[in-house]
Amino acid sequence: MNANRIIDMIVRQVVRRLVTRGVDKGFDLADRTTRKPGQTSAPPSDSEAKRQMADSSGRQKQNMKQVQQLTRQMRRFMRF
């Protein structure tokens, strides 16, 4: 491998990380601006999670949270 290729690889990695951080910060900012005043972003405790799983509406909320977590994980590993 020549030096030009190595430099290109390093630059691509740095740019990819910067873009990923920027996208994450943008999503966080959008989340904060669209959140309702009473909402918090703190995860529920174990006892609260168990209570939510007891009723059907709690299951739907838990499924939505899992989808949101999966979406965040996918966003971090997507390559353009």
N, C-alpha and C positions, 0 to 999 in steps of 0.2 A: 504494500500500500504506500502511496506517496503522501507527502505532507498535506497536499491540497485536499485529499479525500478525508483525512483525519480532522482537519480544521472544519470542513463542511459538516461532518458528523457531530462535532462538538457544538457548532453553531445551531444545528437543527435541534439538538437536545435542549439547549438553553432556550431557544425560541419556543419550543413546544411547552416547556415548563412555565415560561412567562405567560403564554397565551392561556394555559390551563388555569393558572392563578387568577388571571384577569377575568376569565369566564366565571370562575367560582365566586370571586368578589362581586361580580355583576349580579349573579343569581342571589347572593346573600343580600345585596342592596335592594333588589326587587322584592325579595321576601319581606324585608323590614318595612318597605314603603307600602306594601299591599296588606300587611297584617292588620287585623282589627285591633282596637285598643285593649280589649280584654284578653287577647290571645298571648300565650307565651310559647317560646320555642324550646323550653326545657322538657326533656323526656319524662314520662310519668314514672313513678316509683314502681317497684314490683307489686306491692299490694294494690295499687291503683290499676295496674295492668291486669291483674287477676280479676278484679271486680269488673273491668270493662269486658273481659272475655266471657263473663257469666251471662250477659244478656246479648241479644242479637245485634243491637245497635253498636255495642262495644266491639263485636267481631268485625263489623263493617269498618269501624274506625281503625282497628288494628290492621286490617288488610290495606287500608289506604296508607297508613304509616309505613307498612312494609313496601308498598309500591313507591312511595316517596324516597325511602332509603335506597332502594334498588336503582331508582332513577339517578340519585346523586352519585352512586357508585359507577354507573354506566357513564355518566358525564365526565367523571375523572379519567376514565380509561379510553375514551373515544379518541381516535386519531383522525386528523383531517388530511 
